[in-house]
Amino acid sequence: MILAMNSLNIVHCEAITSSLNGDVIITLGNTEKFTFVMDNLNFHNMANFIEGTIHDVRFLAYYSPFVNPCEEVFSHFKSLVRRDTLPLRMDHLIVRMRYGCGHVTSEHLKNYIDHA
């Protein structure tokens, strides 16, 4: 799942079933500047995809997902996905994840950012 958010709303939310690569960065274009906040893991090291764009990337300190408000949103999604029954297929999971994107309020986001 890739998530772009600010303190008011979720700007972009997408379930990606393949590997995350520079194509995602390209689809964002260069009309609006984004800052990517990522865990400091090798498979998240996309700094080379950011070069030549207006975007920035910031890596969290090791073992510190609690300072990333997106992790709070993901936790919220997980509770919605698991709420009734577990999804049986990938398409069920994706539908529930999209549902979760639409049910995070600006108040939730403000609280998640304040907590981080």
PDB file as gemmi writes it, atoms N, CA and C in Angstrom:
CRYST1    1.000    1.000    1.000  90.00  90.00  90.00 P 1                      
ATOM      1  N   MET A   1       0.855  -1.168   0.000  1.00  0.00           N  
ATOM      2  CA  MET A   1       0.000   0.000   0.000  1.00  0.00           C  
ATOM      3  C   MET A   1       0.893   1.220   0.000  1.00  0.00           C  
ATOM      4  N   ILE A   2       0.562   2.152  -0.866  1.00  0.00           N  
ATOM      5  CA  ILE A   2       1.247   3.438  -0.882  1.00  0.00           C  
ATOM      6  C   ILE A   2       0.223   4.486  -0.471  1.00  0.00           C  
ATOM      7  N   LEU A   3       0.669   5.411   0.338  1.00  0.00           N  
ATOM      8  CA  LEU A   3      -0.238   6.383   0.926  1.00  0.00           C  
ATOM      9  C   LEU A   3       0.396   7.759   0.879  1.00  0.00           C  
ATOM     10  N   ALA A   4      -0.347   8.721   0.367  1.00  0.00           N  
ATOM     11  CA  ALA A   4       0.057  10.129   0.419  1.00  0.00           C  
ATOM     12  C   ALA A   4      -1.006  10.853   1.219  1.00  0.00           C  
ATOM     13  N   MET A   5      -0.567  11.564   2.254  1.00  0.00           N  
ATOM     14  CA  MET A   5      -1.526  12.228   3.134  1.00  0.00           C  
ATOM     15  C   MET A   5      -0.986  13.571   3.583  1.00  0.00           C  
ATOM     16  N   ASN A   6      -1.895  14.401   4.032  1.00  0.00           N  
ATOM     17  CA  ASN A   6      -1.534  15.619   4.738  1.00  0.00           C  
ATOM     18  C   ASN A   6      -2.419  15.689   5.970  1.00  0.00           C  
ATOM     19  N   SER A   7      -2.447  16.806   6.643  1.00  0.00           N  
ATOM     20  CA  SER A   7      -3.225  16.876   7.880  1.00  0.00           C  
ATOM     21  C   SER A   7      -4.721  16.999   7.635  1.00  0.00           C  
ATOM     22  N   LEU A   8      -5.127  17.187   6.385  1.00  0.00           N  
ATOM     23  CA  LEU A   8      -6.547  17.353   6.073  1.00  0.00           C  
ATOM     24  C   LEU A   8      -7.199  16.116   5.485  1.00  0.00           C  
ATOM     25  N   ASN A   9      -6.460  15.416   4.616  1.00  0.00           N  
ATOM     26  CA  ASN A   9      -7.066  14.260   3.962  1.00  0.00           C  
ATOM     27  C   ASN A   9      -6.006  13.322   3.397  1.00  0.00           C  
ATOM     28  N   ILE A  10      -6.485  12.191   2.925  1.00  0.00           N  
ATOM     29  CA  ILE A  10      -5.618  11.267   2.204  1.00  0.00           C  
ATOM     30  C   ILE A  10      -5.618  11.719   0.752  1.00  0.00           C  
ATOM     31  N   VAL A  11      -4.456  12.103   0.264  1.00  0.00           N  
ATOM     32  CA  VAL A  11      -4.319  12.636  -1.084  1.00  0.00           C  
ATOM     33  C   VAL A  11      -4.338  11.510  -2.106  1.00  0.00           C  
ATOM     34  N   HIS A  12      -3.663  10.416  -1.787  1.00  0.00           N  
ATOM     35  CA  HIS A  12      -3.595   9.277  -2.704  1.00  0.00           C  
ATOM     36  C   HIS A  12      -3.419   8.015  -1.870  1.00  0.00           C  
ATOM     37  N   CYS A  13      -4.147   6.994  -2.236  1.00  0.00           N  
ATOM     38  CA  CYS A  13      -4.069   5.714  -1.541  1.00  0.00           C  
ATOM     39  C   CYS A  13      -4.229   4.630  -2.599  1.00  0.00           C  
ATOM     40  N   GLU A  14      -3.276   3.728  -2.659  1.00  0.00           N  
ATOM     41  CA  GLU A  14      -3.346   2.702  -3.692  1.00  0.00           C  
ATOM     42  C   GLU A  14      -2.727   1.406  -3.191  1.00  0.00           C  
ATOM     43  N   ALA A  15      -3.406   0.327  -3.468  1.00  0.00           N  
ATOM     44  CA  ALA A  15      -2.865  -0.997  -3.177  1.00  0.00           C  
ATOM     45  C   ALA A  15      -2.028  -1.413  -4.374  1.00  0.00           C  
ATOM     46  N   ILE A  16      -0.780  -1.693  -4.141  1.00  0.00           N  
ATOM     47  CA  ILE A  16       0.130  -2.086  -5.215  1.00  0.00           C  
ATOM     48  C   ILE A  16       0.458  -3.554  -5.016  1.00  0.00           C  
ATOM     49  N   THR A  17       0.138  -4.359  -6.015  1.00  0.00           N  
ATOM     50  CA  THR A  17       0.344  -5.803  -5.892  1.00  0.00           C  
ATOM     51  C   THR A  17       1.676  -6.252  -6.477  1.00  0.00           C  
ATOM     52  N   SER A  18       2.402  -5.335  -7.083  1.00  0.00           N  
ATOM     53  CA  SER A  18       3.728  -5.665  -7.606  1.00  0.00           C  
ATOM     54  C   SER A  18       4.762  -4.917  -6.768  1.00  0.00           C  
ATOM     55  N   SER A  19       6.010  -4.999  -7.174  1.00  0.00           N  
ATOM     56  CA  SER A  19       7.034  -4.279  -6.417  1.00  0.00           C  
ATOM     57  C   SER A  19       6.901  -2.777  -6.654  1.00  0.00           C  
ATOM     58  N   LEU A  20       7.297  -2.028  -5.674  1.00  0.00           N  
ATOM     59  CA  LEU A  20       7.237  -0.573  -5.747  1.00  0.00           C  
ATOM     60  C   LEU A  20       8.531  -0.083  -6.372  1.00  0.00           C  
ATOM     61  N   ASN A  21       8.390   0.690  -7.441  1.00  0.00           N  
ATOM     62  CA  ASN A  21       9.589   1.170  -8.118  1.00  0.00           C  
ATOM     63  C   ASN A  21       9.397   2.613  -8.572  1.00  0.00           C  
ATOM     64  N   GLY A  22      10.293   3.072  -9.388  1.00  0.00           N  
ATOM     65  CA  GLY A  22      10.267   4.453  -9.840  1.00  0.00           C  
ATOM     66  C   GLY A  22       9.056   4.819 -10.664  1.00  0.00           C  
ATOM     67  N   ASP A  23       8.333   3.837 -11.212  1.00  0.00           N  
ATOM     68  CA  ASP A  23       7.138   4.151 -11.999  1.00  0.00           C  
ATOM     69  C   ASP A  23       6.108   4.902 -11.165  1.00  0.00           C  
ATOM     70  N   VAL A  24       6.036   4.585  -9.885  1.00  0.00           N  
ATOM     71  CA  VAL A  24       5.098   5.279  -8.999  1.00  0.00           C  
ATOM     72  C   VAL A  24       5.487   6.744  -8.883  1.00  0.00           C  
ATOM     73  N   ILE A  25       6.776   7.004  -8.773  1.00  0.00           N  
ATOM     74  CA  ILE A  25       7.263   8.382  -8.683  1.00  0.00           C  
ATOM     75  C   ILE A  25       6.934   9.132  -9.963  1.00  0.00           C  
ATOM     76  N   ILE A  26       7.116   8.482 -11.092  1.00  0.00           N  
ATOM     77  CA  ILE A  26       6.851   9.117 -12.383  1.00  0.00           C  
ATOM     78  C   ILE A  26       5.383   9.486 -12.511  1.00  0.00           C  
ATOM     79  N   THR A  27       4.479   8.636 -12.022  1.00  0.00           N  
ATOM     80  CA  THR A  27       3.050   8.932 -12.146  1.00  0.00           C  
ATOM     81  C   THR A  27       2.638  10.146 -11.327  1.00  0.00           C  
ATOM     82  N   LEU A  28       3.407  10.481 -10.292  1.00  0.00           N  
ATOM     83  CA  LEU A  28       3.092  11.669  -9.500  1.00  0.00           C  
ATOM     84  C   LEU A  28       3.420  12.948 -10.257  1.00  0.00           C  
ATOM     85  N   GLY A  29       4.348  12.843 -11.209  1.00  0.00           N  
ATOM     86  CA  GLY A  29       4.711  14.015 -11.990  1.00  0.00           C  
ATOM     87  C   GLY A  29       5.542  14.998 -11.185  1.00  0.00           C  
ATOM     88  N   ASN A  30       5.685  16.192 -11.723  1.00  0.00           N  
ATOM     89  CA  ASN A  30       6.489  17.219 -11.079  1.00  0.00           C  
ATOM     90  C   ASN A  30       5.721  18.510 -10.880  1.00  0.00           C  
ATOM     91  N   THR A  31       4.393  18.439 -10.836  1.00  0.00           N  
ATOM     92  CA  THR A  31       3.615  19.661 -10.651  1.00  0.00           C  
ATOM     93  C   THR A  31       3.438  20.006  -9.180  1.00  0.00           C  
ATOM     94  N   GLU A  32       3.482  19.016  -8.310  1.00  0.00           N  
ATOM     95  CA  GLU A  32       3.353  19.238  -6.875  1.00  0.00           C  
ATOM     96  C   GLU A  32       4.467  18.479  -6.173  1.00  0.00           C  
ATOM     97  N   LYS A  33       5.100  19.131  -5.206  1.00  0.00           N  
ATOM     98  CA  LYS A  33       6.223  18.513  -4.509  1.00  0.00           C  
ATOM     99  C   LYS A  33       5.721  17.608  -3.383  1.00  0.00           C  
ATOM    100  N   PHE A  34       6.252  16.391  -3.337  1.00  0.00           N  
ATOM    101  CA  PHE A  34       5.935  15.431  -2.288  1.00  0.00           C  
ATOM    102  C   PHE A  34       7.204  15.098  -1.516  1.00  0.00           C  
ATOM    103  N   THR A  35       7.044  14.782  -0.255  1.00  0.00           N  
ATOM    104  CA  THR A  35       8.137  14.251   0.553  1.00  0.00           C  
ATOM    105  C   THR A  35       7.765  12.824   0.911  1.00  0.00           C  
ATOM    106  N   PHE A  36       8.600  11.892   0.517  1.00  0.00           N  
ATOM    107  CA  PHE A  36       8.384  10.482   0.807  1.00  0.00           C  
ATOM    108  C   PHE A  36       9.054  10.161   2.136  1.00  0.00           C  
ATOM    109  N   VAL A  37       8.283   9.622   3.066  1.00  0.00           N  
ATOM    110  CA  VAL A  37       8.807   9.198   4.365  1.00  0.00           C  
ATOM    111  C   VAL A  37       8.781   7.681   4.361  1.00  0.00           C  
ATOM    112  N   MET A  38       9.960   7.078   4.528  1.00  0.00           N  
ATOM    113  CA  MET A  38      10.054   5.628   4.405  1.00  0.00           C  
ATOM    114  C   MET A  38      10.857   5.040   5.549  1.00  0.00           C  
ATOM    115  N   ASP A  39      10.556   3.777   5.821  1.00  0.00           N  
ATOM    116  CA  ASP A  39      11.384   3.030   6.756  1.00  0.00           C  
ATOM    117  C   ASP A  39      12.778   2.963   6.168  1.00  0.00           C  
ATOM    118  N   ASN A  40      13.755   2.848   7.003  1.00  0.00           N  
ATOM    119  CA  ASN A  40      15.135   2.808   6.539  1.00  0.00           C  
ATOM    120  C   ASN A  40      15.539   1.367   6.231  1.00  0.00           C  
ATOM    121  N   LEU A  41      14.835   0.774   5.265  1.00  0.00           N  
ATOM    122  CA  LEU A  41      15.094  -0.601   4.842  1.00  0.00           C  
ATOM    123  C   LEU A  41      15.606  -0.594   3.412  1.00  0.00           C  
ATOM    124  N   ASN A  42      16.381  -1.590   3.058  1.00  0.00           N  
ATOM    125  CA  ASN A  42      16.958  -1.635   1.718  1.00  0.00           C  
ATOM    126  C   ASN A  42      15.906  -1.602   0.624  1.00  0.00           C  
ATOM    127  N   PHE A  43      14.800  -2.341   0.791  1.00  0.00           N  
ATOM    128  CA  PHE A  43      13.819  -2.384  -0.280  1.00  0.00           C  
ATOM    129  C   PHE A  43      13.017  -1.098  -0.376  1.00  0.00           C  
ATOM    130  N   HIS A  44      13.137  -0.210   0.593  1.00  0.00           N  
ATOM    131  CA  HIS A  44      12.495   1.095   0.509  1.00  0.00           C  
ATOM    132  C   HIS A  44      13.462   2.175   0.027  1.00  0.00           C  
ATOM    133  N   ASN A  45      14.686   1.804  -0.244  1.00  0.00           N  
ATOM    134  CA  ASN A  45      15.679   2.795  -0.625  1.00  0.00           C  
ATOM    135  C   ASN A  45      15.463   3.219  -2.068  1.00  0.00           C  
ATOM    136  N   MET A  46      14.643   4.234  -2.241  1.00  0.00           N  
ATOM    137  CA  MET A  46      14.279   4.700  -3.583  1.00  0.00           C  
ATOM    138  C   MET A  46      14.907   6.044  -3.905  1.00  0.00           C  
ATOM    139  N   ALA A  47      15.945   6.425  -3.193  1.00  0.00           N  
ATOM    140  CA  ALA A  47      16.548   7.738  -3.410  1.00  0.00           C  
ATOM    141  C   ALA A  47      16.971   7.919  -4.865  1.00  0.00           C  
ATOM    142  N   ASN A  48      17.424   6.842  -5.513  1.00  0.00           N  
ATOM    143  CA  ASN A  48      17.841   6.961  -6.910  1.00  0.00           C  
ATOM    144  C   ASN A  48      16.663   7.255  -7.836  1.00  0.00           C  
ATOM    145  N   PHE A  49      15.444   6.871  -7.465  1.00  0.00           N  
ATOM    146  CA  PHE A  49      14.274   7.193  -8.274  1.00  0.00           C  
ATOM    147  C   PHE A  49      13.861   8.649  -8.093  1.00  0.00           C  
ATOM    148  N   ILE A  50      14.211   9.235  -6.960  1.00  0.00           N  
ATOM    149  CA  ILE A  50      13.823  10.603  -6.648  1.00  0.00           C  
ATOM    150  C   ILE A  50      14.726  11.608  -7.360  1.00  0.00           C  
ATOM    151  N   GLU A  51      15.975  11.210  -7.618  1.00  0.00           N  
ATOM    152  CA  GLU A  51      16.918  12.125  -8.274  1.00  0.00           C  
ATOM    153  C   GLU A  51      16.335  12.621  -9.589  1.00  0.00           C  
ATOM    154  N   GLY A  52      16.491  13.904  -9.838  1.00  0.00           N  
ATOM    155  CA  GLY A  52      15.990  14.487 -11.074  1.00  0.00           C  
ATOM    156  C   GLY A  52      14.532  14.899 -11.002  1.00  0.00           C  
ATOM    157  N   THR A  53      13.907  14.757  -9.831  1.00  0.00           N  
ATOM    158  CA  THR A  53      12.527  15.203  -9.648  1.00  0.00           C  
ATOM    159  C   THR A  53      12.514  16.318  -8.605  1.00  0.00           C  
ATOM    160  N   ILE A  54      11.364  16.911  -8.398  1.00  0.00           N  
ATOM    161  CA  ILE A  54      11.239  17.946  -7.368  1.00  0.00           C  
ATOM    162  C   ILE A  54      10.933  17.345  -6.001  1.00  0.00           C  
ATOM    163  N   HIS A  55      10.786  16.034  -5.930  1.00  0.00           N  
ATOM    164  CA  HIS A  55      10.384  15.362  -4.699  1.00  0.00           C  
ATOM    165  C   HIS A  55      11.573  15.139  -3.760  1.00  0.00           C  
ATOM    166  N   ASP A  56      11.254  14.964  -2.486  1.00  0.00           N  
ATOM    167  CA  ASP A  56      12.261  14.657  -1.465  1.00  0.00           C  
ATOM    168  C   ASP A  56      11.955  13.294  -0.867  1.00  0.00           C  
ATOM    169  N   VAL A  57      12.967  12.690  -0.287  1.00  0.00           N  
ATOM    170  CA  VAL A  57      12.765  11.449   0.454  1.00  0.00           C  
ATOM    171  C   VAL A  57      13.424  11.613   1.818  1.00  0.00           C  
ATOM    172  N   ARG A  58      12.739  11.171   2.840  1.00  0.00           N  
ATOM    173  CA  ARG A  58      13.257  11.192   4.209  1.00  0.00           C  
ATOM    174  C   ARG A  58      13.118   9.776   4.762  1.00  0.00           C  
ATOM    175  N   PHE A  59      14.200   9.300   5.351  1.00  0.00           N  
ATOM    176  CA  PHE A  59      14.185   7.963   5.929  1.00  0.00           C  
ATOM    177  C   PHE A  59      14.076   8.065   7.441  1.00  0.00           C  
ATOM    178  N   LEU A  60      13.248   7.218   8.008  1.00  0.00           N  
ATOM    179  CA  LEU A  60      13.102   7.159   9.456  1.00  0.00           C  
ATOM    180  C   LEU A  60      14.326   6.488  10.064  1.00  0.00           C  
ATOM    181  N   ALA A  61      14.579   6.770  11.318  1.00  0.00           N  
ATOM    182  CA  ALA A  61      15.625   6.047  12.030  1.00  0.00           C  
ATOM    183  C   ALA A  61      15.215   4.575  12.110  1.00  0.00           C  
ATOM    184  N   TYR A  62      16.193   3.692  12.217  1.00  0.00           N  
ATOM    185  CA  TYR A  62      15.890   2.265  12.322  1.00  0.00           C  
ATOM    186  C   TYR A  62      14.964   1.988  13.499  1.00  0.00           C  
ATOM    187  N   TYR A  63      14.032   1.087  13.297  1.00  0.00           N  
ATOM    188  CA  TYR A  63      13.101   0.627  14.336  1.00  0.00           C  
ATOM    189  C   TYR A  63      12.292   1.771  14.956  1.00  0.00           C  
ATOM    190  N   SER A  64      11.818   2.698  14.122  1.00  0.00           N  
ATOM    191  CA  SER A  64      11.030   3.813  14.660  1.00  0.00           C  
ATOM    192  C   SER A  64       9.774   4.101  13.837  1.00  0.00           C  
ATOM    193  N   PRO A  65       8.987   3.087  13.499  1.00  0.00           N  
ATOM    194  CA  PRO A  65       7.778   3.349  12.719  1.00  0.00           C  
ATOM    195  C   PRO A  65       6.761   4.201  13.474  1.00  0.00           C  
ATOM    196  N   PHE A  66       6.903   4.285  14.790  1.00  0.00           N  
ATOM    197  CA  PHE A  66       5.962   5.061  15.602  1.00  0.00           C  
ATOM    198  C   PHE A  66       6.045   6.560  15.335  1.00  0.00           C  
ATOM    199  N   VAL A  67       7.078   7.036  14.641  1.00  0.00           N  
ATOM    200  CA  VAL A  67       7.165   8.465  14.317  1.00  0.00           C  
ATOM    201  C   VAL A  67       6.620   8.770  12.917  1.00  0.00           C  
ATOM    202  N   ASN A  68       6.074   7.768  12.260  1.00  0.00           N  
ATOM    203  CA  ASN A  68       5.505   7.944  10.927  1.00  0.00           C  
ATOM    204  C   ASN A  68       3.983   7.878  11.037  1.00  0.00           C  
ATOM    205  N   PRO A  69       3.278   8.999  10.815  1.00  0.00           N  
ATOM    206  CA  PRO A  69       1.820   8.979  10.947  1.00  0.00           C  
ATOM    207  C   PRO A  69       1.136   8.026   9.965  1.00  0.00           C  
ATOM    208  N   CYS A  70       1.790   7.711   8.858  1.00  0.00           N  
ATOM    209  CA  CYS A  70       1.200   6.752   7.909  1.00  0.00           C  
ATOM    210  C   CYS A  70       1.033   5.383   8.559  1.00  0.00           C  
ATOM    211  N   GLU A  71       1.928   5.030   9.466  1.00  0.00           N  
ATOM    212  CA  GLU A  71       1.804   3.743  10.156  1.00  0.00           C  
ATOM    213  C   GLU A  71       0.520   3.692  10.981  1.00  0.00           C  
ATOM    214  N   GLU A  72       0.117   4.829  11.540  1.00  0.00           N  
ATOM    215  CA  GLU A  72      -1.146   4.902  12.282  1.00  0.00           C  
ATOM    216  C   GLU A  72      -2.327   4.687  11.336  1.00  0.00           C  
ATOM    217  N   VAL A  73      -2.236   5.269  10.142  1.00  0.00           N  
ATOM    218  CA  VAL A  73      -3.297   5.086   9.145  1.00  0.00           C  
ATOM    219  C   VAL A  73      -3.358   3.621   8.724  1.00  0.00           C  
ATOM    220  N   PHE A  74      -2.197   2.996   8.503  1.00  0.00           N  
ATOM    221  CA  PHE A  74      -2.182   1.581   8.136  1.00  0.00           C  
ATOM    222  C   PHE A  74      -2.810   0.725   9.231  1.00  0.00           C  
ATOM    223  N   SER A  75      -2.558   1.057  10.467  1.00  0.00           N  
ATOM    224  CA  SER A  75      -3.170   0.334  11.582  1.00  0.00           C  
ATOM    225  C   SER A  75      -4.687   0.484  11.545  1.00  0.00           C  
ATOM    226  N   HIS A  76      -5.149   1.691  11.231  1.00  0.00           N  
ATOM    227  CA  HIS A  76      -6.587   1.953  11.094  1.00  0.00           C  
ATOM    228  C   HIS A  76      -7.167   1.088   9.969  1.00  0.00           C  
ATOM    229  N   PHE A  77      -6.463   1.038   8.816  1.00  0.00           N  
ATOM    230  CA  PHE A  77      -6.896   0.201   7.687  1.00  0.00           C  
ATOM    231  C   PHE A  77      -7.020  -1.256   8.110  1.00  0.00           C  
ATOM    232  N   LYS A  78      -6.007  -1.742   8.817  1.00  0.00           N  
ATOM    233  CA  LYS A  78      -6.003  -3.151   9.216  1.00  0.00           C  
ATOM    234  C   LYS A  78      -7.222  -3.488  10.060  1.00  0.00           C  
ATOM    235  N   SER A  79      -7.593  -2.580  10.951  1.00  0.00           N  
ATOM    236  CA  SER A  79      -8.770  -2.854  11.782  1.00  0.00           C  
ATOM    237  C   SER A  79     -10.032  -2.915  10.931  1.00  0.00           C  
ATOM    238  N   LEU A  80     -10.116  -2.075   9.891  1.00  0.00           N  
ATOM    239  CA  LEU A  80     -11.284  -2.110   9.004  1.00  0.00           C  
ATOM    240  C   LEU A  80     -11.286  -3.360   8.130  1.00  0.00           C  
ATOM    241  N   VAL A  81     -10.110  -3.769   7.671  1.00  0.00           N  
ATOM    242  CA  VAL A  81     -10.004  -4.958   6.820  1.00  0.00           C  
ATOM    243  C   VAL A  81     -10.398  -6.206   7.597  1.00  0.00           C  
ATOM    244  N   ARG A  82     -10.003  -6.284   8.851  1.00  0.00           N  
ATOM    245  CA  ARG A  82     -10.248  -7.475   9.675  1.00  0.00           C  
ATOM    246  C   ARG A  82     -11.572  -7.433  10.425  1.00  0.00           C  
ATOM    247  N   ARG A  83     -12.297  -6.336  10.336  1.00  0.00           N  
ATOM    248  CA  ARG A  83     -13.447  -6.091  11.202  1.00  0.00           C  
ATOM    249  C   ARG A  83     -14.476  -7.218  11.183  1.00  0.00           C  
ATOM    250  N   ASP A  84     -14.939  -7.638  10.049  1.00  0.00           N  
ATOM    251  CA  ASP A  84     -15.996  -8.652   9.977  1.00  0.00           C  
ATOM    252  C   ASP A  84     -15.405 -10.047   9.801  1.00  0.00           C  
ATOM    253  N   THR A  85     -14.868 -10.293   8.640  1.00  0.00           N  
ATOM    254  CA  THR A  85     -14.205 -11.567   8.356  1.00  0.00           C  
ATOM    255  C   THR A  85     -12.939 -11.266   7.576  1.00  0.00           C  
ATOM    256  N   LEU A  86     -12.033 -12.195   7.585  1.00  0.00           N  
ATOM    257  CA  LEU A  86     -10.808 -11.999   6.817  1.00  0.00           C  
ATOM    258  C   LEU A  86     -11.112 -12.112   5.328  1.00  0.00           C  
ATOM    259  N   PRO A  87     -10.488 -11.277   4.512  1.00  0.00           N  
ATOM    260  CA  PRO A  87     -10.704 -11.390   3.065  1.00  0.00           C  
ATOM    261  C   PRO A  87     -10.153 -12.722   2.553  1.00  0.00           C  
ATOM    262  N   LEU A  88     -10.877 -13.320   1.616  1.00  0.00           N  
ATOM    263  CA  LEU A  88     -10.485 -14.632   1.104  1.00  0.00           C  
ATOM    264  C   LEU A  88      -9.605 -14.548  -0.132  1.00  0.00           C  
ATOM    265  N   ARG A  89      -9.732 -13.463  -0.864  1.00  0.00           N  
ATOM    266  CA  ARG A  89      -8.956 -13.313  -2.104  1.00  0.00           C  
ATOM    267  C   ARG A  89      -8.330 -11.928  -2.144  1.00  0.00           C  
ATOM    268  N   MET A  90      -7.362 -11.776  -3.031  1.00  0.00           N  
ATOM    269  CA  MET A  90      -6.661 -10.502  -3.175  1.00  0.00           C  
ATOM    270  C   MET A  90      -7.625  -9.376  -3.531  1.00  0.00           C  
ATOM    271  N   ASP A  91      -8.578  -9.637  -4.433  1.00  0.00           N  
ATOM    272  CA  ASP A  91      -9.503  -8.566  -4.822  1.00  0.00           C  
ATOM    273  C   ASP A  91     -10.376  -8.129  -3.647  1.00  0.00           C  
ATOM    274  N   HIS A  92     -10.737  -9.057  -2.755  1.00  0.00           N  
ATOM    275  CA  HIS A  92     -11.489  -8.691  -1.545  1.00  0.00           C  
ATOM    276  C   HIS A  92     -10.645  -7.789  -0.645  1.00  0.00           C  
ATOM    277  N   LEU A  93      -9.376  -8.136  -0.506  1.00  0.00           N  
ATOM    278  CA  LEU A  93      -8.470  -7.343   0.319  1.00  0.00           C  
ATOM    279  C   LEU A  93      -8.339  -5.924  -0.229  1.00  0.00           C  
ATOM    280  N   ILE A  94      -8.172  -5.808  -1.534  1.00  0.00           N  
ATOM    281  CA  ILE A  94      -8.003  -4.490  -2.155  1.00  0.00           C  
ATOM    282  C   ILE A  94      -9.263  -3.646  -1.992  1.00  0.00           C  
ATOM    283  N   VAL A  95     -10.427  -4.249  -2.156  1.00  0.00           N  
ATOM    284  CA  VAL A  95     -11.686  -3.513  -1.955  1.00  0.00           C  
ATOM    285  C   VAL A  95     -11.764  -2.985  -0.529  1.00  0.00           C  
ATOM    286  N   ARG A  96     -11.406  -3.810   0.436  1.00  0.00           N  
ATOM    287  CA  ARG A  96     -11.461  -3.374   1.833  1.00  0.00           C  
ATOM    288  C   ARG A  96     -10.423  -2.294   2.129  1.00  0.00           C  
ATOM    289  N   MET A  97      -9.265  -2.389   1.505  1.00  0.00           N  
ATOM    290  CA  MET A  97      -8.250  -1.358   1.706  1.00  0.00           C  
ATOM    291  C   MET A  97      -8.732  -0.022   1.142  1.00  0.00           C  
ATOM    292  N   ARG A  98      -9.347  -0.059  -0.023  1.00  0.00           N  
ATOM    293  CA  ARG A  98      -9.897   1.181  -0.603  1.00  0.00           C  
ATOM    294  C   ARG A  98     -11.013   1.742   0.269  1.00  0.00           C  
ATOM    295  N   TYR A  99     -11.824   0.869   0.811  1.00  0.00           N  
ATOM    296  CA  TYR A  99     -12.873   1.293   1.736  1.00  0.00           C  
ATOM    297  C   TYR A  99     -12.240   2.010   2.929  1.00  0.00           C  
ATOM    298  N   GLY A 100     -11.167   1.437   3.436  1.00  0.00           N  
ATOM    299  CA  GLY A 100     -10.464   2.046   4.559  1.00  0.00           C  
ATOM    300  C   GLY A 100      -9.948   3.433   4.244  1.00  0.00           C  
ATOM    301  N   CYS A 101      -9.451   3.628   3.024  1.00  0.00           N  
ATOM    302  CA  CYS A 101      -8.959   4.954   2.614  1.00  0.00           C  
ATOM    303  C   CYS A 101     -10.054   6.002   2.721  1.00  0.00           C  
ATOM    304  N   GLY A 102     -11.257   5.624   2.402  1.00  0.00           N  
ATOM    305  CA  GLY A 102     -12.363   6.569   2.427  1.00  0.00           C  
ATOM    306  C   GLY A 102     -12.955   6.795   3.801  1.00  0.00           C  
ATOM    307  N   HIS A 103     -12.498   6.045   4.784  1.00  0.00           N  
ATOM    308  CA  HIS A 103     -13.078   6.152   6.121  1.00  0.00           C  
ATOM    309  C   HIS A 103     -12.074   6.613   7.180  1.00  0.00           C  
ATOM    310  N   VAL A 104     -11.082   7.333   6.736  1.00  0.00           N  
ATOM    311  CA  VAL A 104     -10.158   7.985   7.659  1.00  0.00           C  
ATOM    312  C   VAL A 104     -10.483   9.468   7.603  1.00  0.00           C  
ATOM    313  N   THR A 105     -10.902  10.025   8.709  1.00  0.00           N  
ATOM    314  CA  THR A 105     -11.342  11.419   8.741  1.00  0.00           C  
ATOM    315  C   THR A 105     -10.157  12.364   8.950  1.00  0.00           C  
ATOM    316  N   SER A 106     -10.399  13.641   8.706  1.00  0.00           N  
ATOM    317  CA  SER A 106      -9.356  14.639   8.953  1.00  0.00           C  
ATOM    318  C   SER A 106      -9.011  14.691  10.441  1.00  0.00           C  
ATOM    319  N   GLU A 107      -9.972  14.401  11.291  1.00  0.00           N  
ATOM    320  CA  GLU A 107      -9.692  14.359  12.732  1.00  0.00           C  
ATOM    321  C   GLU A 107      -8.743  13.207  13.063  1.00  0.00           C  
ATOM    322  N   HIS A 108      -8.969  12.035  12.437  1.00  0.00           N  
ATOM    323  CA  HIS A 108      -8.032  10.917  12.611  1.00  0.00           C  
ATOM    324  C   HIS A 108      -6.628  11.352  12.199  1.00  0.00           C  
ATOM    325  N   LEU A 109      -6.517  11.958  11.002  1.00  0.00           N  
ATOM    326  CA  LEU A 109      -5.206  12.335  10.475  1.00  0.00           C  
ATOM    327  C   LEU A 109      -4.508  13.329  11.393  1.00  0.00           C  
ATOM    328  N   LYS A 110      -5.245  14.314  11.863  1.00  0.00           N  
ATOM    329  CA  LYS A 110      -4.656  15.297  12.781  1.00  0.00           C  
ATOM    330  C   LYS A 110      -4.129  14.598  14.027  1.00  0.00           C  
ATOM    331  N   ASN A 111      -4.906  13.687  14.577  1.00  0.00           N  
ATOM    332  CA  ASN A 111      -4.462  12.949  15.768  1.00  0.00           C  
ATOM    333  C   ASN A 111      -3.229  12.103  15.484  1.00  0.00           C  
ATOM    334  N   TYR A 112      -3.189  11.449  14.325  1.00  0.00           N  
ATOM    335  CA  TYR A 112      -2.037  10.620  13.975  1.00  0.00           C  
ATOM    336  C   TYR A 112      -0.781  11.472  13.830  1.00  0.00           C  
ATOM    337  N   ILE A 113      -0.916  12.635  13.209  1.00  0.00           N  
ATOM    338  CA  ILE A 113       0.235  13.528  13.037  1.00  0.00           C  
ATOM    339  C   ILE A 113       0.686  14.072  14.387  1.00  0.00           C  
ATOM    340  N   ASP A 114      -0.258  14.471  15.229  1.00  0.00           N  
ATOM    341  CA  ASP A 114       0.096  14.976  16.560  1.00  0.00           C  
ATOM    342  C   ASP A 114       0.785  13.903  17.398  1.00  0.00           C  
ATOM    343  N   HIS A 115       0.352  12.655  17.235  1.00  0.00           N  
ATOM    344  CA  HIS A 115       0.931  11.549  18.000  1.00  0.00           C  
ATOM    345  C   HIS A 115       2.361  11.257  17.566  1.00  0.00           C  
ATOM    346  N   ALA A 116       2.628  11.398  16.266  1.00  0.00           N  
ATOM    347  CA  ALA A 116       3.961  11.105  15.734  1.00  0.00           C  
ATOM    348  C   ALA A 116       4.932  12.165  16.195  1.00  0.00           C  
TER     349      ALA A 116                                                      
END                                                                             
